[in-house]
């Protein structure tokens, strides 16, 4: 299987040098190989143990960042909002 690391890096906005490319190709091939070797799950749908139900935690929203700090990470900002490419014409 051919994995285009440069394309993945572009989508993830990562800069990968030519020296790093072989290492990332090997690591990605190892990840794909690990996923391909995962065991199949039964089709019965019984993936949850009824004798040991999961307890969900209470979600708590914590705002520890200021808006201007968060917008520094956006590739393009206009009027305090993140600008995204138009996908609907």
Steps between C-alpha positions, in 0.01 A plus 500: 500500500638839401451774758556858386660653809550837330126524427411404858747757631350767275149423625623512860700819431825330601840570353698183435854515366641252251713353779193433718292346220631138522444493878139620468432257214621210715299617804183538291550155345542357852175666612308371198646152556393506864144601406482228234598240765229598749268209576152496351213582735202267527194593295270436796531863610570400861795730554382639834504292815159546670648398837753784488332809352707807426456805718518823307681799643333837527629729225642829620584774254801701610603809311869544579602679177426849379344541157800690360733217611288242317472709184881522477496132389253556216647530150271794415290725725257773404294713742582268788384186316686212336478517121441160335488407130161518331370150429147576377441708192 
